[in-house]
Amino acid sequence: MASKEITPVRTKRQGLSWKARVKVTHKGKIIAQQSRTFDSKPQATSWAKKKQIEMEANPHGLNRNSTPQLEIT
């Protein structure tokens, strides 16, 4: 299950920013999480909603339709 959290963050340069955090838990343990900071609360909320839907569909970030590729350089 994915959950989202939007919190205000005070900065010296811009004053107030908003941090959006989305995390996926399974049996009480966090298995995936992402966060990003925005200038406005609506931007943070929009990103968090999209990311929450994306992470609920595929919490590990792997595309189930393709085989992971290993690149050796």
N, C-alpha and C positions, 0 to 999 in steps of 0.2 A: 504494500500500500504506500502510495506517495503522499507526502504532505508538503504544504508550502507555508512560508513565513516571510512577512515583510516587516522590516524594522528600520526606524530612522537612524541615521549615522551622522554625527556632527563632524565636520571637517573644517580646517582652518581656512582653506582657500575658497570653497564654495558655500560654506555655511551648513546646509542640510542636504544630505543625499539619502537614498533609500536602498537598502540591501535586501535582495530577494534570495531566499534559500529554499531549495527543493530537495527533499531526501526521501529515499525509499527504504522502508524497514521490512524485515522478515523475522518473525519470532523475537521481536524486541531488539534486533541488531540492525544497525545501519549497513545496507549493502551497496548503496550508491548515493551520492549527493553532489549538487552543483549549486554555486552561488554567483551572483553578479550584482554590481552596484550601479544605480541609475540616478539621474538628476531629478526625476519626478516619481511620485508614487504610482500614477497610472502606468507609466512605462514598466516599473518593477512588477506591478500586478499582472500586466499583460504577458510579460516574459514568463513569470512564474506559472501562470495558467497553462501556457503552451508547453512549457518544459514538464509540468506535472503530467499532462496527458501523454507526452512522449515517453517519459520515464515509466509510467504505469504500463504502457504497451510493451516496453522493452527495457527493464531496469538495468541491465548490464551494458547497454549501449551497443550491443552486437546486432548486426543485420542478420536476421534468421534466414534470409533468402540467399545469402552468399557465404562462401567459405572464407574464414579469416586468412589474409595473405601475409606471408612472412617475407620481408625484404632483407636480403643480405647484401651488404655493401663492402 
